[in-house]
Amino acid sequence: MIKYYSGCKMKEWNDLDLGWRASFDNAWEAFKLNTSPIGCVIQNENGKIVASGKNMISSQNSNGMVLFNNKLAHAEINTILLLNESKHPNIRKYTLYTTLEPCILCFGAMVMGNIRFLKFASRDKFGGATSINKTHDYTMSKGINIEGPINGLEYIQICLLSYSEMENRPDNCERLLVDWERDCKEGVLLARELYSNKTLRRYSNENKNMEYVYNKILEKI
């Protein structure tokens, strides 16, 4: 079954690619840890997930990630660092999935890590840096294949991210929300609605999984 918001297709959870389900699972785990809800995985050329990570900037515990409680502890960085390139001779055929457009740090790490395929769910007007793929000679020479944003999934990610910012940085979040509204106004509006009732934090406290959260958001459409 497919639902729509503003004319965009919204797939049911089980109809999503494995890479997206795993990435959003990681984003939700990050949300439950009170850090930015951004998740990432790397799939090999056969579709097997070979590395999985989440944002850990605000987390006091590693939870299996390489970096935590550090401004560099982005989801993509943690995922790439978990992959031992020497054991993956076909790494240039691998795909990095991430729920948010990579920043300049993470896009650079992906390029230097020899990953040549990128899929991101949502644009990030504030920090996204995939535009350098068309403006920087070195990255242009690598032939990076980029797919994103993804209809429907952008709505989910912007909702999670906006809610997190309102919760964790209430005095400084508006400039980010204004940027995100430019690309996905519906996601920000839903986040405001859910935040008014503390809905997502209640789901977190009840230990609901991302599939449950995804389906609840679909009910709002």
DRENLUM-202687 format. One record per residue (C-alpha): chain; x, y, z; residue in one letter; residue number from 1. Coordinates in Angstrom, 3 decimals. Example, Ala and Ser with C-alpha at 12.3 -4.5 7.8 and 13.67 -1.06 7.14 Angstrom:
DRENMAR | cadena | px | py | pz | residuo | num
DRENMAR | A | 12.300 | -4.500 | 7.800 | A | 1
DRENMAR | A | 13.670 | -1.060 | 7.140 | S | 2
end
This chain:
DRENMAR | cadena | px | py | pz | residuo | num
DRENMAR | A | 0.000 | 0.000 | 0.000 | M | 1
DRENMAR | A | 1.173 | 3.525 | -0.798 | I | 2
DRENMAR | A | 0.014 | 6.727 | 0.904 | K | 3
DRENMAR | A | 0.648 | 10.292 | -0.180 | Y | 4
DRENMAR | A | 1.541 | 13.643 | 1.286 | Y | 5
DRENMAR | A | 1.633 | 16.647 | -1.051 | S | 6
DRENMAR | A | 1.584 | 14.240 | -3.979 | G | 7
DRENMAR | A | 4.608 | 12.234 | -2.793 | C | 8
DRENMAR | A | 4.488 | 8.485 | -2.385 | K | 9
DRENMAR | A | 4.742 | 7.072 | 1.148 | M | 10
DRENMAR | A | 5.528 | 3.350 | 1.203 | K | 11
DRENMAR | A | 4.558 | 1.019 | 4.007 | E | 12
DRENMAR | A | 7.463 | 0.110 | 6.314 | W | 13
DRENMAR | A | 7.883 | -3.436 | 4.998 | N | 14
DRENMAR | A | 7.986 | -2.134 | 1.416 | D | 15
DRENMAR | A | 11.051 | 0.015 | 2.084 | L | 16
DRENMAR | A | 14.487 | -1.170 | 0.996 | D | 17
DRENMAR | A | 16.472 | -2.892 | 3.736 | L | 18
DRENMAR | A | 19.006 | -0.062 | 3.694 | G | 19
DRENMAR | A | 16.333 | 2.488 | 4.521 | W | 20
DRENMAR | A | 14.734 | 0.409 | 7.269 | R | 21
DRENMAR | A | 18.102 | -0.177 | 8.930 | A | 22
DRENMAR | A | 19.121 | 3.474 | 8.606 | S | 23
DRENMAR | A | 15.894 | 4.714 | 10.164 | F | 24
DRENMAR | A | 16.166 | 2.093 | 12.907 | D | 25
DRENMAR | A | 19.538 | 3.655 | 13.733 | N | 26
DRENMAR | A | 18.089 | 7.169 | 13.592 | A | 27
DRENMAR | A | 15.413 | 6.184 | 16.098 | W | 28
DRENMAR | A | 18.003 | 4.581 | 18.386 | E | 29
DRENMAR | A | 19.890 | 7.882 | 18.317 | A | 30
DRENMAR | A | 16.675 | 9.733 | 19.169 | F | 31
DRENMAR | A | 16.154 | 7.471 | 22.176 | K | 32
DRENMAR | A | 19.672 | 8.394 | 23.322 | L | 33
DRENMAR | A | 18.749 | 12.108 | 23.174 | N | 34
DRENMAR | A | 21.119 | 12.841 | 20.333 | T | 35
DRENMAR | A | 20.371 | 13.879 | 16.749 | S | 36
DRENMAR | A | 18.204 | 11.227 | 15.057 | P | 37
DRENMAR | A | 20.393 | 10.412 | 12.075 | I | 38
DRENMAR | A | 21.161 | 6.860 | 11.022 | G | 39
DRENMAR | A | 23.355 | 5.251 | 8.414 | C | 40
DRENMAR | A | 24.325 | 1.885 | 6.949 | V | 41
DRENMAR | A | 26.643 | 0.640 | 4.219 | I | 42
DRENMAR | A | 25.487 | -2.129 | 1.893 | Q | 43
DRENMAR | A | 27.773 | -4.214 | -0.266 | N | 44
DRENMAR | A | 27.141 | -4.931 | -3.934 | E | 45
DRENMAR | A | 24.937 | -7.891 | -2.966 | N | 46
DRENMAR | A | 22.687 | -5.866 | -0.682 | G | 47
DRENMAR | A | 24.191 | -7.135 | 2.580 | K | 48
DRENMAR | A | 24.664 | -4.565 | 5.346 | I | 49
DRENMAR | A | 28.369 | -4.525 | 6.240 | V | 50
DRENMAR | A | 28.445 | -1.518 | 8.591 | A | 51
DRENMAR | A | 25.814 | 0.275 | 10.642 | S | 52
DRENMAR | A | 26.024 | 3.483 | 12.665 | G | 53
DRENMAR | A | 24.194 | 6.373 | 14.251 | K | 54
DRENMAR | A | 24.761 | 9.915 | 15.398 | N | 55
DRENMAR | A | 26.344 | 9.956 | 18.872 | M | 56
DRENMAR | A | 27.267 | 13.620 | 19.323 | I | 57
DRENMAR | A | 25.410 | 13.981 | 22.621 | S | 58
DRENMAR | A | 25.674 | 10.438 | 23.923 | S | 59
DRENMAR | A | 27.758 | 9.766 | 27.033 | Q | 60
DRENMAR | A | 28.162 | 6.072 | 26.190 | N | 61
DRENMAR | A | 29.547 | 4.460 | 23.055 | S | 62
DRENMAR | A | 26.687 | 1.997 | 22.440 | N | 63
DRENMAR | A | 29.003 | 0.145 | 20.077 | G | 64
DRENMAR | A | 30.074 | 3.194 | 18.087 | M | 65
DRENMAR | A | 33.655 | 4.358 | 17.537 | V | 66
DRENMAR | A | 32.961 | 8.018 | 18.340 | L | 67
DRENMAR | A | 30.577 | 9.414 | 20.951 | F | 68
DRENMAR | A | 30.094 | 12.554 | 23.048 | N | 69
DRENMAR | A | 32.019 | 14.442 | 20.384 | N | 70
DRENMAR | A | 31.044 | 16.907 | 17.653 | K | 71
DRENMAR | A | 32.624 | 14.589 | 15.082 | L | 72
DRENMAR | A | 30.451 | 11.613 | 16.111 | A | 73
DRENMAR | A | 28.207 | 11.792 | 13.067 | H | 74
DRENMAR | A | 26.279 | 8.761 | 11.866 | A | 75
DRENMAR | A | 28.210 | 8.490 | 8.600 | E | 76
DRENMAR | A | 31.596 | 8.819 | 10.300 | I | 77
DRENMAR | A | 30.746 | 6.096 | 12.811 | N | 78
DRENMAR | A | 29.534 | 3.813 | 10.034 | T | 79
DRENMAR | A | 32.572 | 4.314 | 7.808 | I | 80
DRENMAR | A | 34.984 | 3.791 | 10.716 | L | 81
DRENMAR | A | 33.375 | 0.429 | 11.478 | L | 82
DRENMAR | A | 34.203 | -0.817 | 7.978 | L | 83
DRENMAR | A | 37.643 | -2.375 | 7.544 | N | 84
DRENMAR | A | 38.397 | -1.493 | 3.939 | E | 85
DRENMAR | A | 41.152 | -4.107 | 3.658 | S | 86
DRENMAR | A | 38.488 | -6.817 | 3.957 | K | 87
DRENMAR | A | 36.263 | -5.301 | 1.275 | H | 88
DRENMAR | A | 38.040 | -5.270 | -2.107 | P | 89
DRENMAR | A | 34.808 | -4.283 | -3.875 | N | 90
DRENMAR | A | 34.136 | -1.274 | -1.658 | I | 91
DRENMAR | A | 33.775 | 1.036 | -4.673 | R | 92
DRENMAR | A | 30.575 | -0.862 | -5.467 | K | 93
DRENMAR | A | 29.136 | -0.307 | -1.991 | Y | 94
DRENMAR | A | 26.286 | 2.080 | -1.162 | T | 95
DRENMAR | A | 26.062 | 4.348 | 1.854 | L | 96
DRENMAR | A | 22.512 | 4.993 | 3.032 | Y | 97
DRENMAR | A | 21.893 | 7.909 | 5.385 | T | 98
DRENMAR | A | 18.703 | 9.509 | 6.636 | T | 99
DRENMAR | A | 20.059 | 13.058 | 6.200 | L | 100
DRENMAR | A | 22.121 | 14.661 | 3.457 | E | 101
DRENMAR | A | 25.774 | 14.376 | 4.560 | P | 102
DRENMAR | A | 27.633 | 17.443 | 5.762 | C | 103
DRENMAR | A | 31.021 | 18.359 | 4.318 | I | 104
DRENMAR | A | 32.793 | 16.231 | 6.962 | L | 105
DRENMAR | A | 30.782 | 13.108 | 6.198 | C | 106
DRENMAR | A | 30.702 | 13.518 | 2.436 | F | 107
DRENMAR | A | 34.471 | 13.935 | 2.454 | G | 108
DRENMAR | A | 34.886 | 10.832 | 4.610 | A | 109
DRENMAR | A | 32.741 | 8.845 | 2.197 | M | 110
DRENMAR | A | 34.820 | 9.996 | -0.774 | V | 111
DRENMAR | A | 38.112 | 9.273 | 0.979 | M | 112
DRENMAR | A | 36.729 | 5.935 | 2.167 | G | 113
DRENMAR | A | 36.274 | 4.857 | -1.467 | N | 114
DRENMAR | A | 32.488 | 4.544 | -1.337 | I | 115
DRENMAR | A | 31.067 | 5.588 | -4.678 | R | 116
DRENMAR | A | 27.298 | 5.304 | -4.176 | F | 117
DRENMAR | A | 25.265 | 7.477 | -1.829 | L | 118
DRENMAR | A | 21.555 | 7.484 | -0.998 | K | 119
DRENMAR | A | 20.175 | 10.103 | 1.393 | F | 120
DRENMAR | A | 16.568 | 10.419 | 2.542 | A | 121
DRENMAR | A | 16.307 | 14.124 | 3.300 | S | 122
DRENMAR | A | 17.904 | 17.350 | 2.169 | R | 123
DRENMAR | A | 19.593 | 19.554 | 4.748 | D | 124
DRENMAR | A | 19.517 | 23.203 | 3.759 | K | 125
DRENMAR | A | 21.614 | 24.091 | 6.822 | F | 126
DRENMAR | A | 24.522 | 21.650 | 6.650 | G | 127
DRENMAR | A | 24.128 | 19.401 | 3.600 | G | 128
DRENMAR | A | 27.153 | 19.387 | 1.302 | A | 129
DRENMAR | A | 26.466 | 17.020 | -1.588 | T | 130
DRENMAR | A | 26.638 | 19.997 | -3.943 | S | 131
DRENMAR | A | 30.436 | 19.777 | -3.782 | I | 132
DRENMAR | A | 30.124 | 16.652 | -5.889 | N | 133
DRENMAR | A | 29.565 | 18.978 | -8.844 | K | 134
DRENMAR | A | 31.867 | 21.839 | -7.869 | T | 135
DRENMAR | A | 35.094 | 20.308 | -6.550 | H | 136
DRENMAR | A | 37.575 | 18.837 | -9.017 | D | 137
DRENMAR | A | 38.709 | 16.021 | -6.734 | Y | 138
DRENMAR | A | 35.230 | 14.759 | -5.871 | T | 139
DRENMAR | A | 34.092 | 15.179 | -9.467 | M | 140
DRENMAR | A | 36.925 | 12.900 | -10.558 | S | 141
DRENMAR | A | 35.633 | 10.060 | -8.355 | K | 142
DRENMAR | A | 32.340 | 9.591 | -10.179 | G | 143
DRENMAR | A | 30.166 | 9.533 | -7.065 | I | 144
DRENMAR | A | 26.593 | 8.429 | -7.793 | N | 145
DRENMAR | A | 24.069 | 10.267 | -5.593 | I | 146
DRENMAR | A | 20.377 | 9.545 | -5.122 | E | 147
DRENMAR | A | 18.280 | 11.793 | -2.893 | G | 148
DRENMAR | A | 16.142 | 13.161 | -1.471 | P | 149
DRENMAR | A | 13.659 | 10.283 | -1.361 | I | 150
DRENMAR | A | 9.962 | 11.104 | -1.600 | N | 151
DRENMAR | A | 8.181 | 10.409 | 1.667 | G | 152
DRENMAR | A | 11.292 | 9.482 | 3.631 | L | 153
DRENMAR | A | 12.302 | 13.138 | 3.702 | E | 154
DRENMAR | A | 9.039 | 13.833 | 5.540 | Y | 155
DRENMAR | A | 9.859 | 11.202 | 8.176 | I | 156
DRENMAR | A | 13.425 | 12.405 | 8.723 | Q | 157
DRENMAR | A | 12.554 | 16.105 | 8.930 | I | 158
DRENMAR | A | 9.822 | 15.285 | 11.443 | C | 159
DRENMAR | A | 12.232 | 13.319 | 13.675 | L | 160
DRENMAR | A | 14.999 | 15.884 | 13.371 | L | 161
DRENMAR | A | 12.778 | 18.918 | 13.983 | S | 162
DRENMAR | A | 11.228 | 17.299 | 17.044 | Y | 163
DRENMAR | A | 14.697 | 16.525 | 18.415 | S | 164
DRENMAR | A | 15.851 | 20.109 | 17.938 | E | 165
DRENMAR | A | 12.753 | 21.501 | 19.665 | M | 166
DRENMAR | A | 13.308 | 19.132 | 22.553 | E | 167
DRENMAR | A | 17.064 | 19.486 | 23.002 | N | 168
DRENMAR | A | 17.695 | 23.063 | 21.826 | R | 169
DRENMAR | A | 14.426 | 24.945 | 22.329 | P | 170
DRENMAR | A | 16.109 | 28.361 | 22.448 | D | 171
DRENMAR | A | 18.126 | 27.899 | 19.256 | N | 172
DRENMAR | A | 16.109 | 25.600 | 17.031 | C | 173
DRENMAR | A | 14.061 | 28.045 | 14.980 | E | 174
DRENMAR | A | 16.792 | 28.944 | 12.494 | R | 175
DRENMAR | A | 17.135 | 25.262 | 11.636 | L | 176
DRENMAR | A | 13.397 | 24.701 | 11.406 | L | 177
DRENMAR | A | 13.086 | 27.637 | 9.023 | V | 178
DRENMAR | A | 15.736 | 26.097 | 6.762 | D | 179
DRENMAR | A | 14.104 | 22.659 | 6.817 | W | 180
DRENMAR | A | 10.659 | 24.144 | 6.155 | E | 181
DRENMAR | A | 11.955 | 25.395 | 2.808 | R | 182
DRENMAR | A | 12.188 | 21.808 | 1.598 | D | 183
DRENMAR | A | 9.678 | 19.944 | 3.763 | C | 184
DRENMAR | A | 7.178 | 22.195 | 5.476 | K | 185
DRENMAR | A | 4.859 | 19.283 | 6.285 | E | 186
DRENMAR | A | 7.579 | 17.465 | 8.232 | G | 187
DRENMAR | A | 8.285 | 20.473 | 10.424 | V | 188
DRENMAR | A | 4.577 | 21.126 | 11.001 | L | 189
DRENMAR | A | 4.003 | 17.533 | 12.069 | L | 190
DRENMAR | A | 7.000 | 17.729 | 14.409 | A | 191
DRENMAR | A | 5.483 | 20.813 | 16.058 | R | 192
DRENMAR | A | 2.181 | 18.972 | 16.509 | E | 193
DRENMAR | A | 3.815 | 15.861 | 17.978 | L | 194
DRENMAR | A | 6.077 | 17.926 | 20.212 | Y | 195
DRENMAR | A | 3.105 | 19.770 | 21.719 | S | 196
DRENMAR | A | 2.005 | 16.445 | 23.224 | N | 197
DRENMAR | A | 5.521 | 15.006 | 23.698 | K | 198
DRENMAR | A | 4.373 | 12.103 | 21.529 | T | 199
DRENMAR | A | 7.717 | 10.862 | 20.186 | L | 200
DRENMAR | A | 9.402 | 10.979 | 23.574 | R | 201
DRENMAR | A | 6.518 | 8.955 | 24.977 | R | 202
DRENMAR | A | 7.064 | 6.372 | 22.244 | Y | 203
DRENMAR | A | 10.747 | 6.348 | 23.164 | S | 204
DRENMAR | A | 10.013 | 5.856 | 26.861 | N | 205
DRENMAR | A | 7.656 | 3.019 | 25.958 | E | 206
DRENMAR | A | 10.496 | 1.450 | 23.928 | N | 207
DRENMAR | A | 8.523 | 1.477 | 20.703 | K | 208
DRENMAR | A | 10.508 | 0.588 | 17.599 | N | 209
DRENMAR | A | 10.938 | 2.629 | 14.425 | M | 210
DRENMAR | A | 8.389 | 0.582 | 12.521 | E | 211
DRENMAR | A | 5.780 | 1.593 | 15.094 | Y | 212
DRENMAR | A | 6.803 | 5.258 | 14.880 | V | 213
DRENMAR | A | 6.809 | 5.169 | 11.076 | Y | 214
DRENMAR | A | 3.315 | 3.709 | 10.984 | N | 215
DRENMAR | A | 2.027 | 6.267 | 13.481 | K | 216
DRENMAR | A | 3.379 | 9.068 | 11.320 | I | 217
DRENMAR | A | 1.709 | 7.543 | 8.274 | L | 218
DRENMAR | A | -1.595 | 7.651 | 10.145 | E | 219
DRENMAR | A | -1.236 | 11.428 | 10.294 | K | 220
DRENMAR | A | -1.226 | 11.771 | 6.518 | I | 221
end
